[in-house]
Amino acid sequence: MQVCYTASMPDLQSLYDEHKHLPEEAQKQAGKAIAGSMKKELEDFLNLLLDLLKKQSIEAANPKTFLNEAIYDALPQADKDQTDLALMNLGHMLEDVIEFRLSKLTPDSSPQLETMIAGLLQMKSRIEEKVGDVFKF
């Protein structure tokens, strides 16, 4: 069965036409992150990550430092391989979160940052559901 989605998709040209006279300053503002509160769980997770980075227990540029070595070393090779695949993505995601959080151009608390942290936590949780508490955070 073939499903056609074009009927429900907005006409991009009409969207463009609707907003083509948006002043340049308004366009710049539309692309900026907005300040806003974040869920406590995600704020706590971010603070844990920042603390681990400050203590140099983990390094965003070196994802192997994320590992709880005792648990990782005891894993079967298939689980190690799966964890290793996730490490690079976690590293990139953490770098993005840290860059956003430490930037003077973005708010310390925002829906955008919350979404980034939630994605990082979700990926970490998916791996740990399968292999155990393999990460330091």
C-alpha positions in Angstrom: 0.0 0.0 0.0 1.4 3.3 -1.0 0.8 6.4 1.1 1.0 9.9 -0.3 2.0 12.6 2.2 2.0 15.5 -0.2 -1.6 16.4 0.6 -0.8 17.1 4.2 2.5 18.8 3.7 2.5 22.5 3.7 3.1 24.2 0.4 6.7 25.5 0.9 6.3 28.3 -1.6 3.2 29.7 0.2 5.2 29.6 3.5 8.1 31.4 1.8 5.7 34.0 0.3 4.1 34.5 3.7 7.4 35.3 5.5 9.5 36.9 2.7 9.0 40.4 4.0 10.2 39.5 7.5 12.8 42.2 8.5 16.4 41.1 8.7 16.5 41.8 12.5 13.5 39.6 13.0 15.1 36.8 11.0 18.2 37.0 13.2 16.0 36.8 16.3 14.1 33.9 15.0 17.3 31.8 14.7 18.5 32.5 18.3 18.0 30.1 21.2 15.4 31.3 23.7 15.8 31.1 27.5 13.5 28.9 29.4 13.5 26.5 32.3 14.5 22.8 31.9 13.3 19.7 33.6 15.1 19.1 36.9 16.2 15.6 35.8 17.9 17.0 32.7 19.4 20.0 34.6 20.8 17.5 37.2 22.3 15.4 34.4 23.9 18.4 32.8 25.4 19.5 36.1 26.8 16.0 36.6 28.4 16.1 33.1 29.8 19.6 33.8 31.2 18.4 37.1 32.9 15.3 35.6 34.4 17.5 32.9 35.7 20.0 35.4 37.3 17.3 37.5 38.7 15.8 34.2 37.0 12.5 34.9 35.7 12.6 31.3 36.8 14.4 28.2 34.3 15.1 25.5 37.0 14.7 22.8 38.0 11.3 24.2 34.8 9.2 24.6 36.7 6.2 26.0 36.9 8.3 29.2 33.2 7.9 29.5 33.5 4.2 30.3 33.2 2.6 33.6 36.2 0.3 32.8 35.4 -2.5 35.3 31.9 -3.1 33.8 33.0 -2.5 30.2 35.9 -5.0 30.5 33.6 -7.7 31.8 31.2 -7.4 28.8 31.0 -10.0 26.0 32.6 -8.7 22.8 29.3 -8.1 21.1 28.2 -5.8 23.9 31.6 -4.0 23.8 31.2 -3.5 20.1 27.7 -2.0 20.5 29.0 0.3 23.2 32.0 1.3 21.1 29.7 2.3 18.3 27.7 4.6 20.6 30.7 6.2 22.1 31.5 8.4 19.1 27.9 9.6 18.9 27.9 10.3 22.7 31.1 12.3 22.4 29.8 14.5 19.6 26.5 15.0 21.4 28.4 15.9 24.6 30.6 18.4 22.7 27.5 20.1 21.3 25.9 20.3 24.7 29.0 21.7 26.3 29.6 24.2 23.5 25.9 25.4 23.7 26.0 25.6 27.5 29.3 27.5 27.8 28.7 29.9 24.9 28.1 33.5 25.8 25.7 33.7 22.9 23.2 31.2 24.2 21.2 31.0 27.5 22.3 28.6 30.2 18.9 27.1 30.3 16.7 26.7 27.2 14.3 24.4 25.4 17.0 23.8 22.7 19.6 22.8 25.3 17.0 20.6 27.1 16.4 18.7 23.8 20.1 18.2 23.3 20.6 16.8 26.8 17.5 14.6 26.5 18.9 13.1 23.3 22.2 12.4 25.0 20.5 10.9 28.1 18.3 8.7 25.8 21.2 7.3 23.9 23.1 6.6 27.1 20.1 4.9 28.6 19.4 2.7 25.6 23.0 1.3 25.8 22.9 0.8 29.6 19.5 -1.0 29.4 21.3 -3.7 27.4 24.7 -3.8 28.9 24.5 -2.4 32.4 26.0 0.7 34.0 28.8 1.0 31.6 29.2 4.8 31.7 30.6 7.1 34.4 27.6 9.4 34.1 
